[in-house]
Amino acid sequence: METDTALSPWQQLELLQAELVARGWAPELRGTEHQPYLCVANPDDPGLNGMVTASHGHYRWTWGPVLGPLEDVPRTADTILTVLREVGP
């Protein structure tokens, strides 16, 4: 019998959460097991924030745009940090 080894959306978001924590950020996993989302905020400016889901093979902002494939957690983290980074003078 073949076992499904695919990760759930919750588990996919835990991977991304761990990557962001390793980079000094403190994202919070929220929602339900069936509809989880990751709240990510810039630690230096919490007003710069967003919510991320894992669906259809990609990490996405909750409003729809794709951040990166589920298989590339580091690149997705790079994208999130770029978008939520402070822009200095």
PyMOL Python script that loads the backbone (N, CA, C, O; Angstrom):
from pymol import cmd

cmd.read_pdbstr("""\
ATOM      1  N   MET A   1       0.844  -1.179   0.000  1.00  0.00           N
ATOM      2  CA  MET A   1       0.000   0.000   0.000  1.00  0.00           C
ATOM      3  C   MET A   1       0.888   1.241   0.000  1.00  0.00           C
ATOM      4  O   MET A   1       1.863   1.319   0.747  1.00  0.00           O
ATOM      5  N   GLU A   2       0.546   2.187  -0.829  1.00  0.00           N
ATOM      6  CA  GLU A   2       1.315   3.417  -0.953  1.00  0.00           C
ATOM      7  C   GLU A   2       0.821   4.443   0.062  1.00  0.00           C
ATOM      8  O   GLU A   2      -0.383   4.618   0.244  1.00  0.00           O
ATOM      9  N   THR A   3       1.752   5.112   0.712  1.00  0.00           N
ATOM     10  CA  THR A   3       1.410   6.114   1.717  1.00  0.00           C
ATOM     11  C   THR A   3       1.597   7.506   1.130  1.00  0.00           C
ATOM     12  O   THR A   3       2.586   7.773   0.446  1.00  0.00           O
ATOM     13  N   ASP A   4       0.646   8.385   1.401  1.00  0.00           N
ATOM     14  CA  ASP A   4       0.744   9.769   0.948  1.00  0.00           C
ATOM     15  C   ASP A   4       1.715  10.504   1.865  1.00  0.00           C
ATOM     16  O   ASP A   4       1.435  10.687   3.049  1.00  0.00           O
ATOM     17  N   THR A   5       2.852  10.925   1.323  1.00  0.00           N
ATOM     18  CA  THR A   5       3.867  11.615   2.126  1.00  0.00           C
ATOM     19  C   THR A   5       3.824  13.127   1.925  1.00  0.00           C
ATOM     20  O   THR A   5       4.692  13.843   2.425  1.00  0.00           O
ATOM     21  N   ALA A   6       2.828  13.614   1.202  1.00  0.00           N
ATOM     22  CA  ALA A   6       2.727  15.057   0.975  1.00  0.00           C
ATOM     23  C   ALA A   6       2.447  15.766   2.298  1.00  0.00           C
ATOM     24  O   ALA A   6       1.714  15.266   3.151  1.00  0.00           O
ATOM     25  N   LEU A   7       3.043  16.926   2.443  1.00  0.00           N
ATOM     26  CA  LEU A   7       2.843  17.711   3.654  1.00  0.00           C
ATOM     27  C   LEU A   7       1.538  18.488   3.566  1.00  0.00           C
ATOM     28  O   LEU A   7       1.126  18.909   2.485  1.00  0.00           O
ATOM     29  N   SER A   8       0.902  18.671   4.695  1.00  0.00           N
ATOM     30  CA  SER A   8      -0.327  19.459   4.758  1.00  0.00           C
ATOM     31  C   SER A   8       0.027  20.943   4.638  1.00  0.00           C
ATOM     32  O   SER A   8       1.186  21.313   4.821  1.00  0.00           O
ATOM     33  N   PRO A   9      -0.950  21.790   4.335  1.00  0.00           N
ATOM     34  CA  PRO A   9      -0.669  23.233   4.311  1.00  0.00           C
ATOM     35  C   PRO A   9      -0.094  23.729   5.648  1.00  0.00           C
ATOM     36  O   PRO A   9       0.792  24.584   5.661  1.00  0.00           O
ATOM     37  N   TRP A  10      -0.593  23.199   6.761  1.00  0.00           N
ATOM     38  CA  TRP A  10      -0.078  23.591   8.078  1.00  0.00           C
ATOM     39  C   TRP A  10       1.413  23.267   8.173  1.00  0.00           C
ATOM     40  O   TRP A  10       2.208  24.095   8.618  1.00  0.00           O
ATOM     41  N   GLN A  11       1.785  22.058   7.752  1.00  0.00           N
ATOM     42  CA  GLN A  11       3.183  21.635   7.802  1.00  0.00           C
ATOM     43  C   GLN A  11       4.050  22.469   6.855  1.00  0.00           C
ATOM     44  O   GLN A  11       5.187  22.803   7.187  1.00  0.00           O
ATOM     45  N   GLN A  12       3.521  22.802   5.689  1.00  0.00           N
ATOM     46  CA  GLN A  12       4.264  23.647   4.747  1.00  0.00           C
ATOM     47  C   GLN A  12       4.533  25.016   5.376  1.00  0.00           C
ATOM     48  O   GLN A  12       5.630  25.562   5.250  1.00  0.00           O
ATOM     49  N   LEU A  13       3.526  25.559   6.050  1.00  0.00           N
ATOM     50  CA  LEU A  13       3.705  26.859   6.699  1.00  0.00           C
ATOM     51  C   LEU A  13       4.661  26.770   7.883  1.00  0.00           C
ATOM     52  O   LEU A  13       5.366  27.736   8.177  1.00  0.00           O
ATOM     53  N   GLU A  14       4.697  25.631   8.566  1.00  0.00           N
ATOM     54  CA  GLU A  14       5.673  25.448   9.640  1.00  0.00           C
ATOM     55  C   GLU A  14       7.098  25.491   9.094  1.00  0.00           C
ATOM     56  O   GLU A  14       7.995  26.030   9.741  1.00  0.00           O
ATOM     57  N   LEU A  15       7.306  24.926   7.911  1.00  0.00           N
ATOM     58  CA  LEU A  15       8.638  24.984   7.288  1.00  0.00           C
ATOM     59  C   LEU A  15       9.039  26.428   7.004  1.00  0.00           C
ATOM     60  O   LEU A  15      10.167  26.834   7.284  1.00  0.00           O
ATOM     61  N   LEU A  16       8.114  27.194   6.448  1.00  0.00           N
ATOM     62  CA  LEU A  16       8.392  28.600   6.148  1.00  0.00           C
ATOM     63  C   LEU A  16       8.593  29.386   7.443  1.00  0.00           C
ATOM     64  O   LEU A  16       9.473  30.242   7.523  1.00  0.00           O
ATOM     65  N   GLN A  17       7.790  29.097   8.436  1.00  0.00           N
ATOM     66  CA  GLN A  17       7.937  29.757   9.732  1.00  0.00           C
ATOM     67  C   GLN A  17       9.340  29.518  10.294  1.00  0.00           C
ATOM     68  O   GLN A  17       9.990  30.455  10.758  1.00  0.00           O
ATOM     69  N   ALA A  18       9.800  28.287  10.255  1.00  0.00           N
ATOM     70  CA  ALA A  18      11.136  27.954  10.771  1.00  0.00           C
ATOM     71  C   ALA A  18      12.222  28.703  10.017  1.00  0.00           C
ATOM     72  O   ALA A  18      13.187  29.170  10.622  1.00  0.00           O
ATOM     73  N   GLU A  19      12.077  28.822   8.713  1.00  0.00           N
ATOM     74  CA  GLU A  19      13.059  29.555   7.899  1.00  0.00           C
ATOM     75  C   GLU A  19      13.092  31.029   8.301  1.00  0.00           C
ATOM     76  O   GLU A  19      14.168  31.616   8.420  1.00  0.00           O
ATOM     77  N   LEU A  20      11.931  31.621   8.510  1.00  0.00           N
ATOM     78  CA  LEU A  20      11.871  33.037   8.892  1.00  0.00           C
ATOM     79  C   LEU A  20      12.393  33.252  10.313  1.00  0.00           C
ATOM     80  O   LEU A  20      13.048  34.259  10.584  1.00  0.00           O
ATOM     81  N   VAL A  21      12.112  32.326  11.215  1.00  0.00           N
ATOM     82  CA  VAL A  21      12.634  32.416  12.587  1.00  0.00           C
ATOM     83  C   VAL A  21      14.159  32.362  12.552  1.00  0.00           C
ATOM     84  O   VAL A  21      14.823  33.104  13.276  1.00  0.00           O
ATOM     85  N   ALA A  22      14.708  31.500  11.726  1.00  0.00           N
ATOM     86  CA  ALA A  22      16.167  31.389  11.604  1.00  0.00           C
ATOM     87  C   ALA A  22      16.781  32.695  11.104  1.00  0.00           C
ATOM     88  O   ALA A  22      17.970  32.943  11.307  1.00  0.00           O
ATOM     89  N   ARG A  23      15.980  33.519  10.457  1.00  0.00           N
ATOM     90  CA  ARG A  23      16.455  34.810   9.942  1.00  0.00           C
ATOM     91  C   ARG A  23      16.142  35.967  10.893  1.00  0.00           C
ATOM     92  O   ARG A  23      16.339  37.130  10.540  1.00  0.00           O
ATOM     93  N   GLY A  24      15.660  35.656  12.089  1.00  0.00           N
ATOM     94  CA  GLY A  24      15.428  36.687  13.090  1.00  0.00           C
ATOM     95  C   GLY A  24      14.034  37.272  13.121  1.00  0.00           C
ATOM     96  O   GLY A  24      13.801  38.257  13.822  1.00  0.00           O
ATOM     97  N   TRP A  25      13.109  36.701  12.390  1.00  0.00           N
ATOM     98  CA  TRP A  25      11.731  37.179  12.384  1.00  0.00           C
ATOM     99  C   TRP A  25      10.907  36.274  13.288  1.00  0.00           C
ATOM    100  O   TRP A  25      11.377  35.204  13.674  1.00  0.00           O
ATOM    101  N   ALA A  26       9.684  36.680  13.636  1.00  0.00           N
ATOM    102  CA  ALA A  26       8.845  35.904  14.555  1.00  0.00           C
ATOM    103  C   ALA A  26       7.429  35.725  13.995  1.00  0.00           C
ATOM    104  O   ALA A  26       6.472  36.238  14.574  1.00  0.00           O
ATOM    105  N   PRO A  27       7.286  35.010  12.887  1.00  0.00           N
ATOM    106  CA  PRO A  27       5.950  34.814  12.311  1.00  0.00           C
ATOM    107  C   PRO A  27       5.088  33.909  13.199  1.00  0.00           C
ATOM    108  O   PRO A  27       5.601  33.045  13.910  1.00  0.00           O
ATOM    109  N   GLU A  28       3.783  34.122  13.144  1.00  0.00           N
ATOM    110  CA  GLU A  28       2.841  33.343  13.946  1.00  0.00           C
ATOM    111  C   GLU A  28       1.941  32.525  13.032  1.00  0.00           C
ATOM    112  O   GLU A  28       1.346  33.053  12.092  1.00  0.00           O
ATOM    113  N   LEU A  29       1.849  31.242  13.315  1.00  0.00           N
ATOM    114  CA  LEU A  29       0.971  30.353  12.568  1.00  0.00           C
ATOM    115  C   LEU A  29      -0.410  30.418  13.209  1.00  0.00           C
ATOM    116  O   LEU A  29      -0.553  30.190  14.410  1.00  0.00           O
ATOM    117  N   ARG A  30      -1.415  30.726  12.416  1.00  0.00           N
ATOM    118  CA  ARG A  30      -2.778  30.911  12.917  1.00  0.00           C
ATOM    119  C   ARG A  30      -3.773  30.173  12.019  1.00  0.00           C
ATOM    120  O   ARG A  30      -3.403  29.537  11.032  1.00  0.00           O
ATOM    121  N   GLY A  31      -5.021  30.281  12.391  1.00  0.00           N
ATOM    122  CA  GLY A  31      -6.077  29.646  11.615  1.00  0.00           C
ATOM    123  C   GLY A  31      -6.347  28.243  12.128  1.00  0.00           C
ATOM    124  O   GLY A  31      -6.027  27.902  13.267  1.00  0.00           O
ATOM    125  N   THR A  32      -6.940  27.446  11.264  1.00  0.00           N
ATOM    126  CA  THR A  32      -7.260  26.069  11.613  1.00  0.00           C
ATOM    127  C   THR A  32      -6.358  25.137  10.837  1.00  0.00           C
ATOM    128  O   THR A  32      -5.638  25.566   9.936  1.00  0.00           O
ATOM    129  N   GLU A  33      -6.395  23.872  11.179  1.00  0.00           N
ATOM    130  CA  GLU A  33      -5.589  22.899  10.451  1.00  0.00           C
ATOM    131  C   GLU A  33      -5.978  22.859   8.977  1.00  0.00           C
ATOM    132  O   GLU A  33      -5.144  22.581   8.116  1.00  0.00           O
ATOM    133  N   HIS A  34      -7.238  23.135   8.693  1.00  0.00           N
ATOM    134  CA  HIS A  34      -7.720  23.101   7.304  1.00  0.00           C
ATOM    135  C   HIS A  34      -7.556  24.435   6.579  1.00  0.00           C
ATOM    136  O   HIS A  34      -7.527  24.464   5.348  1.00  0.00           O
ATOM    137  N   GLN A  35      -7.448  25.529   7.315  1.00  0.00           N
ATOM    138  CA  GLN A  35      -7.256  26.847   6.711  1.00  0.00           C
ATOM    139  C   GLN A  35      -6.231  27.651   7.504  1.00  0.00           C
ATOM    140  O   GLN A  35      -6.562  28.669   8.112  1.00  0.00           O
ATOM    141  N   PRO A  36      -4.979  27.184   7.490  1.00  0.00           N
ATOM    142  CA  PRO A  36      -3.945  27.904   8.234  1.00  0.00           C
ATOM    143  C   PRO A  36      -3.397  29.081   7.432  1.00  0.00           C
ATOM    144  O   PRO A  36      -3.514  29.138   6.208  1.00  0.00           O
ATOM    145  N   TYR A  37      -2.800  30.008   8.158  1.00  0.00           N
ATOM    146  CA  TYR A  37      -2.076  31.099   7.520  1.00  0.00           C
ATOM    147  C   TYR A  37      -0.964  31.537   8.453  1.00  0.00           C
ATOM    148  O   TYR A  37      -1.036  31.343   9.667  1.00  0.00           O
ATOM    149  N   LEU A  38       0.048  32.122   7.877  1.00  0.00           N
ATOM    150  CA  LEU A  38       1.210  32.584   8.626  1.00  0.00           C
ATOM    151  C   LEU A  38       1.203  34.104   8.633  1.00  0.00           C
ATOM    152  O   LEU A  38       1.228  34.738   7.577  1.00  0.00           O
ATOM    153  N   CYS A  39       1.168  34.687   9.828  1.00  0.00           N
ATOM    154  CA  CYS A  39       1.236  36.147   9.978  1.00  0.00           C
ATOM    155  C   CYS A  39       2.699  36.525  10.087  1.00  0.00           C
ATOM    156  O   CYS A  39       3.403  36.064  10.986  1.00  0.00           O
ATOM    157  N   VAL A  40       3.154  37.358   9.175  1.00  0.00           N
ATOM    158  CA  VAL A  40       4.555  37.767   9.141  1.00  0.00           C
ATOM    159  C   VAL A  40       4.617  39.283   9.257  1.00  0.00           C
ATOM    160  O   VAL A  40       3.943  39.998   8.516  1.00  0.00           O
ATOM    161  N   ALA A  41       5.426  39.767  10.186  1.00  0.00           N
ATOM    162  CA  ALA A  41       5.597  41.209  10.365  1.00  0.00           C
ATOM    163  C   ALA A  41       7.081  41.525  10.495  1.00  0.00           C
ATOM    164  O   ALA A  41       7.842  40.769  11.099  1.00  0.00           O
ATOM    165  N   ASN A  42       7.475  42.640   9.923  1.00  0.00           N
ATOM    166  CA  ASN A  42       8.840  43.119  10.063  1.00  0.00           C
ATOM    167  C   ASN A  42       9.082  43.414  11.542  1.00  0.00           C
ATOM    168  O   ASN A  42       8.350  44.205  12.136  1.00  0.00           O
ATOM    169  N   PRO A  43      10.106  42.787  12.151  1.00  0.00           N
ATOM    170  CA  PRO A  43      10.334  43.011  13.581  1.00  0.00           C
ATOM    171  C   PRO A  43      10.702  44.449  13.928  1.00  0.00           C
ATOM    172  O   PRO A  43      10.514  44.874  15.068  1.00  0.00           O
ATOM    173  N   ASP A  44      11.220  45.198  12.971  1.00  0.00           N
ATOM    174  CA  ASP A  44      11.588  46.592  13.214  1.00  0.00           C
ATOM    175  C   ASP A  44      10.455  47.566  12.913  1.00  0.00           C
ATOM    176  O   ASP A  44      10.487  48.713  13.358  1.00  0.00           O
ATOM    177  N   ASP A  45       9.458  47.118  12.163  1.00  0.00           N
ATOM    178  CA  ASP A  45       8.311  47.952  11.817  1.00  0.00           C
ATOM    179  C   ASP A  45       7.102  47.042  11.612  1.00  0.00           C
ATOM    180  O   ASP A  45       6.802  46.668  10.479  1.00  0.00           O
ATOM    181  N   PRO A  46       6.396  46.675  12.704  1.00  0.00           N
ATOM    182  CA  PRO A  46       5.279  45.739  12.612  1.00  0.00           C
ATOM    183  C   PRO A  46       4.161  46.177  11.667  1.00  0.00           C
ATOM    184  O   PRO A  46       3.315  45.370  11.283  1.00  0.00           O
ATOM    185  N   GLY A  47       4.162  47.453  11.295  1.00  0.00           N
ATOM    186  CA  GLY A  47       3.172  47.920  10.320  1.00  0.00           C
ATOM    187  C   GLY A  47       3.401  47.338   8.940  1.00  0.00           C
ATOM    188  O   GLY A  47       2.497  47.322   8.105  1.00  0.00           O
ATOM    189  N   LEU A  48       4.620  46.858   8.703  1.00  0.00           N
ATOM    190  CA  LEU A  48       4.933  46.171   7.448  1.00  0.00           C
ATOM    191  C   LEU A  48       4.685  44.691   7.689  1.00  0.00           C
ATOM    192  O   LEU A  48       5.526  43.999   8.264  1.00  0.00           O
ATOM    193  N   ASN A  49       3.536  44.210   7.251  1.00  0.00           N
ATOM    194  CA  ASN A  49       3.153  42.841   7.559  1.00  0.00           C
ATOM    195  C   ASN A  49       2.292  42.245   6.458  1.00  0.00           C
ATOM    196  O   ASN A  49       1.814  42.952   5.571  1.00  0.00           O
ATOM    197  N   GLY A  50       2.105  40.947   6.528  1.00  0.00           N
ATOM    198  CA  GLY A  50       1.252  40.257   5.578  1.00  0.00           C
ATOM    199  C   GLY A  50       0.927  38.866   6.076  1.00  0.00           C
ATOM    200  O   GLY A  50       1.530  38.373   7.029  1.00  0.00           O
ATOM    201  N   MET A  51      -0.045  38.233   5.410  1.00  0.00           N
ATOM    202  CA  MET A  51      -0.439  36.882   5.768  1.00  0.00           C
ATOM    203  C   MET A  51      -0.189  35.973   4.571  1.00  0.00           C
ATOM    204  O   MET A  51      -0.472  36.334   3.428  1.00  0.00           O
ATOM    205  N   VAL A  52       0.345  34.791   4.852  1.00  0.00           N
ATOM    206  CA  VAL A  52       0.762  33.847   3.813  1.00  0.00           C
ATOM    207  C   VAL A  52       0.003  32.537   3.978  1.00  0.00           C
ATOM    208  O   VAL A  52      -0.203  32.060   5.093  1.00  0.00           O
ATOM    209  N   THR A  53      -0.412  31.961   2.846  1.00  0.00           N
ATOM    210  CA  THR A  53      -1.033  30.644   2.838  1.00  0.00           C
ATOM    211  C   THR A  53      -0.176  29.700   2.002  1.00  0.00           C
ATOM    212  O   THR A  53       0.749  30.123   1.310  1.00  0.00           O
ATOM    213  N   ALA A  54      -0.503  28.417   2.080  1.00  0.00           N
ATOM    214  CA  ALA A  54       0.156  27.400   1.263  1.00  0.00           C
ATOM    215  C   ALA A  54      -0.942  26.638   0.525  1.00  0.00           C
ATOM    216  O   ALA A  54      -1.713  25.897   1.135  1.00  0.00           O
ATOM    217  N   SER A  55      -1.005  26.829  -0.802  1.00  0.00           N
ATOM    218  CA  SER A  55      -2.050  26.153  -1.567  1.00  0.00           C
ATOM    219  C   SER A  55      -1.647  26.001  -3.023  1.00  0.00           C
ATOM    220  O   SER A  55      -0.889  26.804  -3.567  1.00  0.00           O
ATOM    221  N   HIS A  56      -2.170  24.959  -3.636  1.00  0.00           N
ATOM    222  CA  HIS A  56      -1.965  24.694  -5.061  1.00  0.00           C
ATOM    223  C   HIS A  56      -0.487  24.731  -5.460  1.00  0.00           C
ATOM    224  O   HIS A  56      -0.128  25.250  -6.517  1.00  0.00           O
ATOM    225  N   GLY A  57       0.368  24.166  -4.586  1.00  0.00           N
ATOM    226  CA  GLY A  57       1.783  24.045  -4.900  1.00  0.00           C
ATOM    227  C   GLY A  57       2.619  25.285  -4.669  1.00  0.00           C
ATOM    228  O   GLY A  57       3.799  25.309  -5.020  1.00  0.00           O
ATOM    229  N   HIS A  58       2.021  26.329  -4.078  1.00  0.00           N
ATOM    230  CA  HIS A  58       2.739  27.585  -3.881  1.00  0.00           C
ATOM    231  C   HIS A  58       2.438  28.206  -2.524  1.00  0.00           C
ATOM    232  O   HIS A  58       1.392  27.967  -1.921  1.00  0.00           O
ATOM    233  N   TYR A  59       3.388  29.008  -2.067  1.00  0.00           N
ATOM    234  CA  TYR A  59       3.119  29.944  -0.977  1.00  0.00           C
ATOM    235  C   TYR A  59       2.549  31.175  -1.638  1.00  0.00           C
ATOM    236  O   TYR A  59       3.019  31.600  -2.693  1.00  0.00           O
ATOM    237  N   ARG A  60       1.521  31.757  -1.006  1.00  0.00           N
ATOM    238  CA  ARG A  60       0.839  32.925  -1.576  1.00  0.00           C
ATOM    239  C   ARG A  60       0.493  33.919  -0.472  1.00  0.00           C
ATOM    240  O   ARG A  60       0.261  33.544   0.678  1.00  0.00           O
ATOM    241  N   TRP A  61       0.464  35.192  -0.850  1.00  0.00           N
ATOM    242  CA  TRP A  61      -0.152  36.169   0.039  1.00  0.00           C
ATOM    243  C   TRP A  61      -1.629  35.806   0.088  1.00  0.00           C
ATOM    244  O   TRP A  61      -2.161  35.262  -0.879  1.00  0.00           O
ATOM    245  N   THR A  62      -2.300  36.099   1.201  1.00  0.00           N
ATOM    246  CA  THR A  62      -3.712  35.733   1.315  1.00  0.00           C
ATOM    247  C   THR A  62      -4.573  36.442   0.269  1.00  0.00           C
ATOM    248  O   THR A  62      -5.675  35.978  -0.026  1.00  0.00           O
ATOM    249  N   TRP A  63      -4.107  37.535  -0.287  1.00  0.00           N
ATOM    250  CA  TRP A  63      -4.875  38.229  -1.321  1.00  0.00           C
ATOM    251  C   TRP A  63      -4.582  37.675  -2.713  1.00  0.00           C
ATOM    252  O   TRP A  63      -5.134  38.170  -3.695  1.00  0.00           O
ATOM    253  N   GLY A  64      -3.712  36.643  -2.818  1.00  0.00           N
ATOM    254  CA  GLY A  64      -3.570  35.924  -4.071  1.00  0.00           C
ATOM    255  C   GLY A  64      -2.215  35.808  -4.723  1.00  0.00           C
ATOM    256  O   GLY A  64      -1.902  34.729  -5.225  1.00  0.00           O
ATOM    257  N   PRO A  65      -1.375  36.848  -4.758  1.00  0.00           N
ATOM    258  CA  PRO A  65      -0.110  36.737  -5.484  1.00  0.00           C
ATOM    259  C   PRO A  65       0.794  35.622  -4.949  1.00  0.00           C
ATOM    260  O   PRO A  65       0.903  35.405  -3.742  1.00  0.00           O
ATOM    261  N   VAL A  66       1.430  34.934  -5.877  1.00  0.00           N
ATOM    262  CA  VAL A  66       2.337  33.840  -5.541  1.00  0.00           C
ATOM    263  C   VAL A  66       3.663  34.389  -5.029  1.00  0.00           C
ATOM    264  O   VAL A  66       4.224  35.327  -5.597  1.00  0.00           O
ATOM    265  N   LEU A  67       4.155  33.787  -3.943  1.00  0.00           N
ATOM    266  CA  LEU A  67       5.459  34.144  -3.381  1.00  0.00           C
ATOM    267  C   LEU A  67       6.553  33.195  -3.836  1.00  0.00           C
ATOM    268  O   LEU A  67       7.705  33.598  -3.994  1.00  0.00           O
ATOM    269  N   GLY A  68       6.197  31.944  -4.047  1.00  0.00           N
ATOM    270  CA  GLY A  68       7.180  30.960  -4.478  1.00  0.00           C
ATOM    271  C   GLY A  68       6.621  29.560  -4.357  1.00  0.00           C
ATOM    272  O   GLY A  68       5.589  29.353  -3.717  1.00  0.00           O
ATOM    273  N   PRO A  69       7.296  28.590  -4.969  1.00  0.00           N
ATOM    274  CA  PRO A  69       6.835  27.201  -4.901  1.00  0.00           C
ATOM    275  C   PRO A  69       7.072  26.607  -3.511  1.00  0.00           C
ATOM    276  O   PRO A  69       8.002  27.005  -2.809  1.00  0.00           O
ATOM    277  N   LEU A  70       6.232  25.662  -3.126  1.00  0.00           N
ATOM    278  CA  LEU A  70       6.376  25.013  -1.829  1.00  0.00           C
ATOM    279  C   LEU A  70       7.735  24.347  -1.677  1.00  0.00           C
ATOM    280  O   LEU A  70       8.229  24.189  -0.561  1.00  0.00           O
ATOM    281  N   GLU A  71       8.335  23.959  -2.786  1.00  0.00           N
ATOM    282  CA  GLU A  71       9.630  23.270  -2.744  1.00  0.00           C
ATOM    283  C   GLU A  71      10.801  24.209  -2.489  1.00  0.00           C
ATOM    284  O   GLU A  71      11.916  23.745  -2.248  1.00  0.00           O
ATOM    285  N   ASP A  72      10.575  25.511  -2.536  1.00  0.00           N
ATOM    286  CA  ASP A  72      11.680  26.466  -2.385  1.00  0.00           C
ATOM    287  C   ASP A  72      11.410  27.432  -1.235  1.00  0.00           C
ATOM    288  O   ASP A  72      11.123  28.610  -1.445  1.00  0.00           O
ATOM    289  N   VAL A  73      11.507  26.913  -0.038  1.00  0.00           N
ATOM    290  CA  VAL A  73      11.245  27.710   1.164  1.00  0.00           C
ATOM    291  C   VAL A  73      12.221  28.882   1.289  1.00  0.00           C
ATOM    292  O   VAL A  73      11.781  29.993   1.584  1.00  0.00           O
ATOM    293  N   PRO A  74      13.538  28.682   1.077  1.00  0.00           N
ATOM    294  CA  PRO A  74      14.463  29.820   1.212  1.00  0.00           C
ATOM    295  C   PRO A  74      14.142  30.972   0.248  1.00  0.00           C
ATOM    296  O   PRO A  74      14.192  32.139   0.639  1.00  0.00           O
ATOM    297  N   ARG A  75      13.817  30.651  -0.990  1.00  0.00           N
ATOM    298  CA  ARG A  75      13.492  31.719  -1.951  1.00  0.00           C
ATOM    299  C   ARG A  75      12.207  32.437  -1.547  1.00  0.00           C
ATOM    300  O   ARG A  75      12.099  33.655  -1.692  1.00  0.00           O
ATOM    301  N   THR A  76      11.243  31.685  -1.046  1.00  0.00           N
ATOM    302  CA  THR A  76      10.000  32.311  -0.594  1.00  0.00           C
ATOM    303  C   THR A  76      10.277  33.247   0.576  1.00  0.00           C
ATOM    304  O   THR A  76       9.738  34.352   0.630  1.00  0.00           O
ATOM    305  N   ALA A  77      11.114  32.811   1.510  1.00  0.00           N
ATOM    306  CA  ALA A  77      11.480  33.672   2.636  1.00  0.00           C
ATOM    307  C   ALA A  77      12.184  34.932   2.140  1.00  0.00           C
ATOM    308  O   ALA A  77      11.925  36.026   2.640  1.00  0.00           O
ATOM    309  N   ASP A  78      13.073  34.781   1.161  1.00  0.00           N
ATOM    310  CA  ASP A  78      13.750  35.950   0.570  1.00  0.00           C
ATOM    311  C   ASP A  78      12.729  36.944   0.034  1.00  0.00           C
ATOM    312  O   ASP A  78      12.849  38.148   0.259  1.00  0.00           O
ATOM    313  N   THR A  79      11.734  36.442  -0.668  1.00  0.00           N
ATOM    314  CA  THR A  79      10.705  37.308  -1.263  1.00  0.00           C
ATOM    315  C   THR A  79       9.919  38.033  -0.182  1.00  0.00           C
ATOM    316  O   THR A  79       9.669  39.233  -0.292  1.00  0.00           O
ATOM    317  N   ILE A  80       9.531  37.316   0.853  1.00  0.00           N
ATOM    318  CA  ILE A  80       8.774  37.937   1.948  1.00  0.00           C
ATOM    319  C   ILE A  80       9.600  39.036   2.608  1.00  0.00           C
ATOM    320  O   ILE A  80       9.095  40.131   2.855  1.00  0.00           O
ATOM    321  N   LEU A  81      10.863  38.748   2.893  1.00  0.00           N
ATOM    322  CA  LEU A  81      11.716  39.750   3.540  1.00  0.00           C
ATOM    323  C   LEU A  81      11.921  40.966   2.647  1.00  0.00           C
ATOM    324  O   LEU A  81      11.986  42.094   3.138  1.00  0.00           O
ATOM    325  N   THR A  82      12.022  40.748   1.361  1.00  0.00           N
ATOM    326  CA  THR A  82      12.173  41.874   0.427  1.00  0.00           C
ATOM    327  C   THR A  82      10.934  42.754   0.435  1.00  0.00           C
ATOM    328  O   THR A  82      11.036  43.980   0.474  1.00  0.00           O
ATOM    329  N   VAL A  83       9.770  42.132   0.399  1.00  0.00           N
ATOM    330  CA  VAL A  83       8.514  42.901   0.349  1.00  0.00           C
ATOM    331  C   VAL A  83       8.274  43.632   1.660  1.00  0.00           C
ATOM    332  O   VAL A  83       7.816  44.775   1.650  1.00  0.00           O
ATOM    333  N   LEU A  84       8.574  42.997   2.791  1.00  0.00           N
ATOM    334  CA  LEU A  84       8.269  43.598   4.096  1.00  0.00           C
ATOM    335  C   LEU A  84       9.438  44.365   4.709  1.00  0.00           C
ATOM    336  O   LEU A  84       9.394  44.750   5.878  1.00  0.00           O
ATOM    337  N   ARG A  85      10.478  44.580   3.914  1.00  0.00           N
ATOM    338  CA  ARG A  85      11.636  45.326   4.401  1.00  0.00           C
ATOM    339  C   ARG A  85      11.347  46.825   4.391  1.00  0.00           C
ATOM    340  O   ARG A  85      10.633  47.342   3.531  1.00  0.00           O
ATOM    341  N   GLU A  86      11.920  47.490   5.365  1.00  0.00           N
ATOM    342  CA  GLU A  86      11.796  48.952   5.408  1.00  0.00           C
ATOM    343  C   GLU A  86      12.581  49.568   4.259  1.00  0.00           C
ATOM    344  O   GLU A  86      13.660  49.094   3.903  1.00  0.00           O
ATOM    345  N   VAL A  87      12.041  50.600   3.700  1.00  0.00           N
ATOM    346  CA  VAL A  87      12.742  51.340   2.653  1.00  0.00           C
ATOM    347  C   VAL A  87      13.259  52.622   3.290  1.00  0.00           C
ATOM    348  O   VAL A  87      12.489  53.485   3.712  1.00  0.00           O
ATOM    349  N   GLY A  88      14.579  52.724   3.347  1.00  0.00           N
ATOM    350  CA  GLY A  88      15.171  53.895   3.976  1.00  0.00           C
ATOM    351  C   GLY A  88      15.277  55.075   3.033  1.00  0.00           C
ATOM    352  O   GLY A  88      14.997  54.953   1.841  1.00  0.00           O
ATOM    353  N   PRO A  89      15.683  56.222   3.567  1.00  0.00           N
ATOM    354  CA  PRO A  89      15.808  57.445   2.749  1.00  0.00           C
ATOM    355  C   PRO A  89      16.947  57.336   1.737  1.00  0.00           C
ATOM    356  O   PRO A  89      17.188  58.272   0.975  1.00  0.00           O
TER     357      PRO A  89
END
""", "prot")
cmd.dss("prot")
cmd.show_as("cartoon", "prot")
cmd.util.cbc("prot")
cmd.orient("prot")
